[in-house]
Amino acid sequence: MFKRIGLFLATNLAVMVLLGLVLNVLRAFGYDFGPNGQLLVVALVIGFGGAFLSLAMSKWVAKRMTGLQLITTGRNADEAWLLETVKRQADAAGIKMPEVGVYDAPEINAFATGPSRNNSLVAISTGLLRGMNRDQAEAVLGHEVSHVANGDMVTMALIQGVLNTFVIFAARVVGRIVDGMISGGRDGPGIGYYVIVMVLDIVFGLLASIVAMWFSRHREFRADAGGANLAGRAKMISALEALGQTYGQSTLPSAVKAFGISGGVAHGFKRLFMTHPPLAERIQALKEAA
């Protein structure tokens, strides 16, 4: 708890310091958009800059944090099958062959990441290799290739950039208004301004997370449908049913977890913050589509 609070305060402090630095640089070069205009420019730079920096580093981060082993040649029958399957599906989806890797994890899981449709990575867990047959694994690979073909990583980065910008800009504009009402016209922001901004960062951040998670759940339905198209609907349904063995379990680091095929389990209000739809809904959507 205290670690999270400390991280949150440090993040807010870093954002405020960076806001001040960028505003000073803008003024030094003669740019004067007005207070709100300057703030919007800075919010856009920070909001989209952070999102696209994460996207650009996504493959590198995934490799380092999962310790996955890249498969470049088929040293055995399983590796040859993985490479051949991903290559065939990538060709069918109209994308460049992704890098293929296997990472050590007990649960059935897989993920795709990368900065673009033609610069991507598809990885599966050792738990998946043990817990699924080839038909099911083929469907999972199709699901991940569909994420890449749909441009989901870029789409989520764009959405996150918009939401980051909204949170940074709105929290500080509202904070300035409220602080002005409380201070009675005092020049410059007081301590109340910074407290208000931190609170609004939490509130607006939660609202932004709900929007981002809705888009994330929507893309999972699309990727399931894509996996069904590439591997066959029966195989995709069977794969999701097999995924139920360890659904809700994930040893993936937080930076990659949202891109895994296995989601979490939540009820009530917490469902708004789920990155993946419930497994039963995903299976039902495929059956209804048939």
VMD Tcl script that draws the C-alpha trace (Angstrom):
set ca {
  {0.00 0.00 0.00}
  {2.68 2.54 1.07}
  {4.80 1.59 -1.94}
  {1.87 2.34 -4.28}
  {1.16 5.66 -2.58}
  {4.83 6.62 -2.82}
  {4.93 5.67 -6.49}
  {1.77 7.67 -7.18}
  {3.13 10.78 -5.44}
  {6.47 10.45 -7.23}
  {4.70 10.11 -10.59}
  {2.62 13.22 -9.97}
  {5.68 15.17 -8.88}
  {7.56 14.06 -12.01}
  {4.64 15.10 -14.23}
  {4.43 18.52 -12.58}
  {8.18 19.07 -12.88}
  {8.10 18.03 -16.53}
  {5.12 20.30 -17.17}
  {7.08 23.22 -15.76}
  {10.18 22.43 -17.81}
  {8.29 22.11 -21.09}
  {6.35 25.33 -20.43}
  {9.60 27.19 -19.74}
  {11.12 25.84 -22.96}
  {8.05 26.95 -24.92}
  {8.25 30.44 -23.44}
  {11.99 30.61 -24.17}
  {11.30 30.00 -27.86}
  {8.59 32.64 -27.90}
  {5.57 30.36 -28.00}
  {2.62 31.78 -26.11}
  {-0.59 29.80 -26.45}
  {-2.09 31.23 -23.28}
  {-2.11 29.28 -20.00}
  {-4.56 26.59 -21.16}
  {-3.01 26.39 -24.61}
  {0.45 25.82 -23.17}
  {-0.93 23.22 -20.79}
  {-2.67 21.39 -23.64}
  {0.54 21.28 -25.69}
  {2.47 19.88 -22.74}
  {-0.30 17.38 -21.96}
  {-0.21 16.17 -25.56}
  {3.58 15.79 -25.49}
  {3.57 13.89 -22.21}
  {0.39 11.90 -22.89}
  {1.29 10.67 -26.36}
  {5.04 10.65 -25.75}
  {4.72 8.19 -22.87}
  {2.26 5.97 -24.75}
  {4.36 5.74 -27.91}
  {7.61 5.33 -26.00}
  {6.06 2.29 -24.33}
  {4.93 1.03 -27.73}
  {8.38 1.51 -29.27}
  {10.01 -0.40 -26.42}
  {7.32 -3.08 -26.15}
  {9.22 -5.93 -27.82}
  {12.43 -5.18 -25.96}
  {10.61 -4.97 -22.63}
  {8.69 -8.20 -23.27}
  {11.85 -10.10 -24.10}
  {13.73 -8.84 -21.05}
  {10.90 -9.19 -18.54}
  {9.72 -12.66 -19.56}
  {13.14 -14.13 -20.37}
  {11.67 -15.74 -23.48}
  {13.74 -17.75 -25.90}
  {13.39 -16.71 -29.54}
  {12.89 -19.50 -32.05}
  {14.72 -18.77 -35.28}
  {15.24 -22.28 -36.64}
  {13.24 -25.46 -36.17}
  {15.66 -27.42 -33.98}
  {12.96 -30.01 -33.30}
  {9.51 -30.93 -34.58}
  {7.66 -28.64 -32.16}
  {9.75 -25.57 -33.01}
  {9.46 -26.26 -36.73}
  {5.69 -26.55 -36.37}
  {5.48 -23.26 -34.44}
  {7.47 -21.36 -37.07}
  {5.56 -22.89 -39.96}
  {2.17 -22.18 -38.34}
  {2.94 -18.54 -37.52}
  {4.40 -17.99 -41.01}
  {1.31 -19.45 -42.68}
  {-1.05 -17.37 -40.53}
  {0.98 -14.18 -41.00}
  {0.87 -14.66 -44.77}
  {-2.89 -15.20 -44.63}
  {-3.32 -12.06 -42.49}
  {-1.13 -9.98 -44.80}
  {1.59 -9.10 -42.28}
  {5.33 -9.66 -42.04}
  {6.42 -12.77 -40.16}
  {6.55 -11.91 -36.42}
  {9.36 -13.03 -34.19}
  {8.34 -16.20 -32.35}
  {9.33 -17.06 -28.79}
  {8.60 -19.35 -25.86}
  {8.74 -18.22 -22.23}
  {8.74 -20.29 -19.07}
  {5.45 -20.06 -17.16}
  {3.19 -22.70 -15.58}
  {-0.11 -21.29 -16.86}
  {-1.61 -21.59 -20.34}
  {-0.98 -18.21 -21.93}
  {0.38 -16.36 -24.96}
  {0.83 -12.76 -26.01}
  {1.68 -10.56 -28.97}
  {3.35 -7.17 -28.91}
  {5.42 -4.84 -31.05}
  {5.41 -1.30 -32.43}
  {3.76 -2.16 -35.76}
  {2.06 -4.85 -37.84}
  {5.36 -5.63 -39.55}
  {7.57 -5.46 -36.46}
  {5.98 -7.73 -33.90}
  {6.51 -10.61 -31.52}
  {4.31 -13.63 -30.78}
  {5.16 -15.67 -27.69}
  {3.60 -18.67 -25.96}
  {4.15 -20.14 -22.51}
  {5.64 -23.54 -21.73}
  {2.39 -24.18 -19.87}
  {0.50 -23.80 -23.14}
  {2.78 -26.30 -24.86}
  {2.07 -28.80 -22.09}
  {-1.65 -28.09 -21.71}
  {-2.89 -27.80 -25.31}
  {-2.85 -30.00 -28.36}
  {-1.69 -28.66 -31.71}
  {-5.17 -27.74 -32.94}
  {-5.76 -25.63 -29.83}
  {-2.26 -24.10 -29.99}
  {-2.85 -23.24 -33.65}
  {-5.98 -21.30 -32.69}
  {-4.12 -19.43 -29.96}
  {-1.40 -18.47 -32.42}
  {-4.13 -17.30 -34.79}
  {-5.58 -15.16 -32.00}
  {-2.20 -13.51 -31.41}
  {-1.46 -13.03 -35.12}
  {-4.89 -11.39 -35.40}
  {-3.96 -8.92 -32.65}
  {-0.95 -7.92 -34.76}
  {-2.91 -7.80 -38.03}
  {-5.65 -5.69 -36.40}
  {-3.03 -3.17 -35.26}
  {-4.24 -3.54 -31.68}
  {-0.98 -2.45 -30.08}
  {-0.93 0.82 -32.03}
  {-4.65 1.38 -31.46}
  {-4.26 0.94 -27.70}
  {-1.28 3.32 -27.70}
  {-3.37 5.97 -29.48}
  {-6.26 5.49 -27.07}
  {-3.89 5.64 -24.10}
  {-2.31 8.80 -25.47}
  {-5.71 10.51 -25.76}
  {-6.70 9.42 -22.27}
  {-3.35 10.45 -20.76}
  {-3.73 13.87 -22.35}
  {-7.27 14.22 -20.99}
  {-6.21 13.30 -17.44}
  {-3.21 15.64 -17.38}
  {-5.06 18.57 -18.94}
  {-8.44 18.26 -17.21}
  {-7.01 17.66 -13.73}
  {-4.89 20.80 -13.88}
  {-7.50 23.06 -15.46}
  {-10.13 22.04 -12.90}
  {-7.52 22.23 -10.15}
  {-6.67 25.79 -11.15}
  {-10.36 26.80 -11.13}
  {-11.09 25.21 -7.74}
  {-7.90 26.58 -6.18}
  {-8.77 30.06 -7.46}
  {-12.22 29.84 -5.85}
  {-10.73 28.73 -2.54}
  {-7.83 31.20 -2.48}
  {-9.98 34.23 -3.28}
  {-7.78 35.52 -6.08}
  {-4.33 34.77 -4.66}
  {-1.54 35.02 -7.24}
  {-0.10 31.67 -8.26}
  {-1.12 28.18 -7.16}
  {-1.14 27.28 -3.50}
  {-0.66 23.93 -1.78}
  {-4.37 23.30 -2.29}
  {-3.85 23.28 -6.05}
  {-1.38 20.41 -5.88}
  {-3.60 18.42 -3.53}
  {-6.62 18.96 -5.81}
  {-4.62 17.93 -8.89}
  {-3.46 14.72 -7.22}
  {-7.04 13.82 -6.25}
  {-8.34 14.64 -9.73}
  {-5.53 12.60 -11.30}
  {-6.91 9.59 -9.40}
  {-10.56 10.29 -10.29}
  {-9.96 11.08 -13.96}
  {-7.41 8.28 -14.18}
  {-10.02 5.77 -12.99}
  {-12.51 7.04 -15.57}
  {-9.84 6.82 -18.27}
  {-9.00 3.26 -17.21}
  {-12.64 2.22 -17.61}
  {-12.62 3.53 -21.19}
  {-9.27 1.87 -22.00}
  {-10.41 -1.46 -20.55}
  {-13.61 -1.37 -22.62}
  {-11.52 -1.05 -25.78}
  {-9.21 -3.81 -24.54}
  {-12.13 -6.22 -24.03}
  {-13.51 -5.35 -27.46}
  {-10.21 -6.20 -29.15}
  {-10.18 -9.63 -27.48}
  {-13.49 -10.51 -29.13}
  {-12.05 -9.40 -32.48}
  {-8.87 -11.43 -31.96}
  {-10.93 -14.51 -31.05}
  {-12.87 -14.07 -34.29}
  {-9.58 -13.64 -36.16}
  {-8.21 -16.82 -34.62}
  {-11.37 -18.62 -35.71}
  {-10.87 -17.38 -39.28}
  {-7.21 -18.41 -39.40}
  {-7.41 -21.77 -37.60}
  {-11.10 -22.72 -37.61}
  {-13.98 -21.87 -35.29}
  {-14.08 -25.28 -33.63}
  {-10.36 -25.08 -32.83}
  {-10.74 -21.57 -31.37}
  {-13.63 -22.64 -29.14}
  {-11.69 -25.71 -28.04}
  {-8.65 -23.52 -27.27}
  {-10.70 -21.17 -25.10}
  {-12.24 -24.11 -23.28}
  {-8.75 -25.49 -22.61}
  {-7.64 -22.03 -21.50}
  {-10.19 -22.34 -18.70}
  {-7.81 -24.72 -16.89}
  {-5.67 -21.79 -15.73}
  {-7.80 -18.76 -16.70}
  {-7.21 -15.90 -14.30}
  {-3.66 -17.01 -13.56}
  {-0.81 -15.05 -15.10}
  {2.84 -14.67 -14.26}
  {3.31 -12.13 -17.05}
  {4.75 -8.79 -15.88}
  {2.27 -5.93 -15.71}
  {3.78 -4.27 -18.80}
  {2.77 -7.29 -20.90}
  {-0.14 -8.84 -19.00}
  {-2.89 -6.96 -20.88}
  {-1.66 -8.50 -24.15}
  {-1.91 -12.09 -22.89}
  {-4.73 -14.30 -24.16}
  {-5.61 -15.22 -20.57}
  {-7.49 -12.55 -18.65}
  {-8.51 -12.14 -15.03}
  {-11.66 -13.03 -13.15}
  {-13.72 -10.27 -11.54}
  {-17.28 -9.56 -10.46}
  {-19.48 -6.51 -10.02}
  {-17.84 -3.10 -10.33}
  {-14.39 -4.66 -10.82}
  {-15.50 -6.01 -14.21}
  {-15.18 -2.45 -15.56}
  {-11.41 -2.71 -15.08}
  {-10.93 -6.12 -16.72}
  {-8.64 -6.20 -19.75}
  {-10.40 -9.35 -21.06}
  {-14.04 -10.39 -21.26}
  {-15.10 -13.39 -19.12}
  {-14.12 -16.64 -20.82}
  {-17.73 -17.84 -21.06}
  {-18.70 -14.69 -22.98}
  {-15.84 -15.17 -25.43}
  {-16.88 -18.76 -26.11}
  {-20.53 -17.76 -26.44}
  {-19.66 -15.00 -28.92}
  {-17.89 -17.51 -31.16}
  {-20.78 -19.97 -30.96}
  {-23.30 -17.27 -31.83}
  {-21.18 -16.07 -34.73}
  {-21.27 -19.59 -36.16}
}
mol new
graphics top color blue
foreach p $ca { graphics top sphere $p radius 0.5 }
foreach p [lrange $ca 0 end-1] q [lrange $ca 1 end] { graphics top cylinder $p $q radius 0.2 }
display resetview
